[in-house]
Amino acid sequence: MSYIIMTDTSANLPGRIISRYNIEIIPFHYYIDGKAYALSDSDDFDGDAFYDRIREGLQVTTSLISPQEYSDYFEPFCKEGKDIIFIAMAAGISGSCNSAKVAADDLMEEYPERKIAVIDAKGASLGEGLIAVYGSEYRSAGLSFEETVEKLEKHVKCMFQVFTVDDLMHLRRGGRLSNLSAIVGTVLNIKPLLKGSKEGRIVAFRKIRGRRHSIEALAEKYDKLAVEPEKQIVGIAQAGCRADADYLISLLNKNRPPKEILNVQYEPVTGSHVGPGALALFFQGGPDVREEV
């Protein structure tokens, strides 16, 4: 194997996908009542129970991974003579990407023969995880380190990430919503549509009346913007709303069925910021798709 494909647990990849594509994972931490937890395999995560507890008032906090922690994960591969492509959560919503870059720069000084590319996914959850999957596919196809990095940067630009939430409180509290003034809270059954911007920030761009209509609006974006869906893996992430994810899957398969749909429960770090009831859709569009509204 010529190089390592690595991401973190916010990429929301289930264990079977991690194994199938031979992707290395760095676990993020979250805290409940001051106690630290880390999830390395989402197959062990009881998301329904977790999001029910948040609905009941459970407070979950997260912390930034330091450059030293990234270095601790990267360095063993450098010592083995392996290069690394690391797909990071969007710098627009987390400082983790910058921490990874600091670690990579330091290690490349210490191991000048090694290459470490940190790719800002400009998203989280499967907006990050699917980029790692593409990287693994390119590696398997025999593409070089540089060729894979170039292609993944293009995939980042083409990754459309659109989602709806039940309550903006969680994004407000974590400071993850860039244009809070653009939307008034979830009153009168108004559901916001949000997306990942070209800078990797979360922006609200539309208000929909009713949960069912908001789910249908996600599918409408897919029908309009997905490029050759029959050739791509489409991602869905949900936070304790399995029935809504099933309804969205039925809509995606109605007009333009994708090659595969990866349906996952939001892992606890990203999920604690979007909150219970969050439902997200990830797919590849054109190079300017992030500017669509």
Wavefront OBJ file of the C-alpha trace (Angstrom):
o trace
v 0.000 0.000 0.000
v 1.592 3.250 -1.125
v -0.124 5.620 1.290
v -2.599 5.764 4.166
v -6.130 7.146 3.901
v -7.134 8.526 7.285
v -10.026 10.518 8.740
v -11.715 10.886 12.120
v -14.889 9.640 13.777
v -16.839 12.738 12.760
v -16.701 11.250 9.247
v -19.484 8.942 10.454
v -18.257 5.845 8.645
v -19.654 2.534 9.936
v -17.271 -0.279 10.763
v -18.064 -2.298 7.646
v -17.135 0.647 5.420
v -13.949 1.348 7.374
v -12.921 -2.283 6.920
v -13.986 -2.529 3.284
v -12.009 0.549 2.273
v -9.115 0.108 4.724
v -9.444 3.606 6.223
v -7.620 4.635 9.410
v -9.733 6.487 11.990
v -8.777 9.003 14.675
v -11.365 8.988 17.502
v -12.824 12.313 18.620
v -13.839 12.806 22.242
v -17.066 13.988 23.814
v -17.941 14.625 27.441
v -20.938 13.834 29.621
v -20.884 15.097 33.216
v -17.173 15.759 32.854
v -16.362 12.200 31.808
v -14.604 11.685 28.484
v -15.859 9.201 25.905
v -14.490 8.209 22.511
v -16.275 6.253 19.814
v -14.042 4.304 17.452
v -16.757 2.139 15.868
v -20.228 3.565 15.231
v -21.612 0.018 15.174
v -21.334 0.112 18.979
v -23.278 3.387 19.264
v -26.923 3.303 20.422
v -27.898 6.514 18.688
v -31.612 6.273 19.420
v -30.965 6.140 23.159
v -28.332 8.895 22.958
v -30.610 11.343 21.156
v -33.532 10.504 23.429
v -31.338 11.510 26.365
v -30.468 14.806 24.689
v -34.174 15.451 24.148
v -34.597 14.898 27.886
v -31.928 17.490 28.681
v -28.582 15.669 28.569
v -25.724 18.133 28.007
v -22.886 16.900 25.775
v -19.707 18.870 25.163
v -16.789 18.326 22.809
v -13.150 19.376 22.711
v -10.568 20.175 20.088
v -7.878 17.605 19.319
v -4.447 19.139 19.817
v -1.628 19.073 17.238
v 0.254 16.691 19.534
v -2.611 14.180 19.480
v -2.668 14.272 15.683
v 1.086 13.822 15.669
v 0.715 10.759 17.901
v -1.572 9.184 15.283
v 0.432 10.264 12.239
v 3.958 9.505 13.402
v 3.832 5.675 13.550
v 2.987 5.618 9.837
v 5.829 8.035 9.104
v 8.191 5.690 10.934
v 6.897 2.820 8.792
v 7.757 4.810 5.659
v 4.142 5.502 4.681
v 2.657 8.744 3.395
v -0.711 9.980 4.711
v -3.770 11.634 3.220
v -5.901 12.886 6.108
v -9.450 14.097 5.454
v -10.389 16.596 8.146
v -13.619 18.112 9.395
v -14.305 21.548 7.921
v -12.056 24.298 9.203
v -15.132 26.529 8.963
v -16.770 24.744 11.898
v -13.851 23.297 13.858
v -10.222 24.022 14.633
v -9.331 20.349 14.220
v -8.251 20.797 10.595
v -5.715 23.459 11.558
v -4.422 21.276 14.404
v -3.875 18.452 11.927
v -2.005 20.782 9.565
v 0.309 21.944 12.358
v 1.090 18.323 13.224
v 1.635 17.421 9.576
v 4.029 20.323 8.999
v 6.056 19.449 12.096
v 6.306 15.784 11.144
v 7.343 16.516 7.568
v 10.218 18.547 8.968
v 11.219 15.615 11.158
v 10.657 13.062 8.370
v 11.507 15.026 5.202
v 11.089 11.961 3.013
v 7.416 11.628 4.022
v 4.343 13.384 2.625
v 1.246 14.253 4.673
v -1.674 15.973 2.942
v -4.431 17.392 5.139
v -7.577 17.908 3.094
v -10.227 20.247 4.467
v -13.454 18.389 3.666
v -15.403 21.626 4.170
v -18.017 19.494 5.866
v -18.600 16.873 8.509
v -20.347 13.523 8.836
v -20.564 11.779 5.462
v -19.544 14.999 3.734
v -16.184 14.096 5.196
v -16.514 10.317 5.181
v -17.394 9.937 1.512
v -14.266 11.897 0.577
v -12.244 9.282 2.464
v -14.067 6.518 0.579
v -13.187 8.138 -2.747
v -9.576 8.358 -1.604
v -9.497 4.646 -0.875
v -11.011 3.858 -4.268
v -8.358 5.921 -6.034
v -5.615 4.234 -4.017
v -6.975 0.822 -5.002
v -7.056 1.938 -8.637
v -3.332 2.654 -8.439
v -3.391 6.442 -8.462
v -0.401 8.184 -6.966
v -0.468 10.209 -3.759
v -0.492 13.473 -5.733
v -3.172 12.295 -8.177
v -5.448 11.230 -5.332
v -5.012 14.516 -3.458
v -5.886 16.450 -6.623
v -9.020 14.395 -7.242
v -10.177 14.625 -3.626
v -9.893 18.414 -3.676
v -12.261 18.366 -6.658
v -14.659 16.060 -4.826
v -14.735 18.500 -1.900
v -15.858 21.301 -4.227
v -18.572 19.064 -5.687
v -19.896 17.714 -2.375
v -23.363 19.123 -1.675
v -24.381 18.874 1.967
v -27.920 19.845 2.829
v -29.802 19.137 6.027
v -32.693 20.073 8.254
v -32.956 20.162 12.034
v -35.769 20.086 14.535
v -34.322 22.855 16.677
v -31.592 25.414 15.955
v -30.709 25.607 19.664
v -27.893 23.081 19.339
v -26.199 24.852 16.414
v -26.668 28.214 18.148
v -25.113 26.982 21.369
v -22.068 25.584 19.600
v -21.627 28.664 17.405
v -21.830 26.505 14.265
v -24.441 28.555 12.394
v -22.829 31.345 10.363
v -25.911 33.382 9.434
v -28.111 33.117 12.495
v -29.869 36.362 11.583
v -31.037 34.768 8.325
v -33.567 32.573 10.063
v -35.859 32.868 13.038
v -36.112 29.885 15.375
v -38.255 26.846 14.795
v -41.619 28.361 15.627
v -44.959 27.659 13.988
v -43.577 24.372 12.655
v -41.037 26.173 10.452
v -38.125 23.890 9.588
v -34.864 25.387 8.342
v -32.865 24.063 5.422
v -29.130 24.405 5.944
v -26.111 23.598 3.815
v -22.347 23.543 3.822
v -21.042 26.652 2.074
v -18.050 26.712 -0.267
v -15.981 27.887 2.718
v -17.181 24.948 4.801
v -19.489 26.911 7.090
v -23.076 26.050 7.982
v -25.556 28.484 6.494
v -29.345 28.584 6.589
v -30.845 29.308 3.194
v -34.539 28.436 3.264
v -37.475 27.964 5.637
v -39.997 25.172 5.088
v -43.313 24.706 6.865
v -43.595 21.185 8.232
v -41.176 18.313 8.738
v -42.426 16.216 5.826
v -42.060 19.119 3.420
v -38.512 19.751 4.655
v -37.585 16.143 3.885
v -39.119 16.453 0.437
v -37.076 19.623 -0.103
v -33.885 17.613 0.540
v -34.904 15.134 -2.153
v -35.738 17.965 -4.547
v -32.192 19.291 -4.180
v -30.861 15.840 -4.990
v -33.088 15.461 -8.066
v -31.986 18.868 -9.319
v -28.283 18.869 -8.496
v -26.888 15.311 -8.291
v -24.493 14.505 -11.145
v -24.686 10.922 -12.453
v -26.180 9.563 -9.215
v -26.225 6.065 -10.683
v -22.416 6.115 -10.355
v -22.100 7.464 -6.834
v -22.623 6.614 -3.188
v -25.125 9.002 -1.628
v -25.012 9.568 2.120
v -27.745 10.111 4.687
v -27.096 10.889 8.349
v -29.889 11.046 10.908
v -30.014 11.823 14.612
v -32.675 9.638 16.187
v -35.145 9.887 13.287
v -34.947 6.592 11.432
v -38.422 6.843 9.886
v -37.562 10.197 8.343
v -34.376 8.734 6.847
v -36.406 5.849 5.392
v -38.827 8.323 3.807
v -35.931 10.269 2.300
v -34.459 7.052 0.877
v -37.783 6.276 -0.816
v -37.777 9.728 -2.415
v -34.181 9.385 -3.644
v -34.967 6.049 -5.257
v -38.111 7.354 -6.936
v -36.689 9.377 -9.813
v -32.888 9.041 -9.918
v -31.779 6.017 -7.878
v -28.120 6.238 -6.824
v -25.627 3.407 -7.056
v -25.694 3.033 -3.283
v -27.158 4.832 -0.284
v -25.144 4.893 2.929
v -27.568 5.519 5.791
v -25.947 6.198 9.180
v -26.812 7.528 12.602
v -25.012 10.770 13.448
v -22.083 9.903 15.707
v -22.093 11.677 19.108
v -19.570 14.477 18.474
v -21.163 15.968 15.354
v -24.601 14.793 16.453
v -24.459 16.736 19.697
v -24.056 19.937 17.661
v -26.849 19.342 15.137
v -29.178 17.850 17.760
v -31.912 15.217 17.780
v -34.011 15.153 14.638
v -31.237 16.332 12.329
v -31.453 14.753 8.882
v -28.691 15.326 6.335
v -28.087 14.404 2.713
v -24.689 14.248 0.973
v -24.070 13.810 -2.745
v -21.819 14.911 -5.582
v -22.977 17.755 -7.809
v -21.196 20.131 -10.161
v -18.102 22.195 -9.243
v -20.252 25.191 -8.195
v -22.863 23.172 -6.324
v -21.984 24.653 -2.928
v -23.193 28.034 -4.159
v -26.664 26.691 -4.984
v -29.605 27.867 -2.852
l 1 2 3 4 5 6 7 8 9 10 11 12 13 14 15 16 17 18 19 20 21 22 23 24 25 26 27 28 29 30 31 32 33 34 35 36 37 38 39 40 41 42 43 44 45 46 47 48 49 50 51 52 53 54 55 56 57 58 59 60 61 62 63 64 65 66 67 68 69 70 71 72 73 74 75 76 77 78 79 80 81 82 83 84 85 86 87 88 89 90 91 92 93 94 95 96 97 98 99 100 101 102 103 104 105 106 107 108 109 110 111 112 113 114 115 116 117 118 119 120 121 122 123 124 125 126 127 128 129 130 131 132 133 134 135 136 137 138 139 140 141 142 143 144 145 146 147 148 149 150 151 152 153 154 155 156 157 158 159 160 161 162 163 164 165 166 167 168 169 170 171 172 173 174 175 176 177 178 179 180 181 182 183 184 185 186 187 188 189 190 191 192 193 194 195 196 197 198 199 200 201 202 203 204 205 206 207 208 209 210 211 212 213 214 215 216 217 218 219 220 221 222 223 224 225 226 227 228 229 230 231 232 233 234 235 236 237 238 239 240 241 242 243 244 245 246 247 248 249 250 251 252 253 254 255 256 257 258 259 260 261 262 263 264 265 266 267 268 269 270 271 272 273 274 275 276 277 278 279 280 281 282 283 284 285 286 287 288 289 290 291 292 293
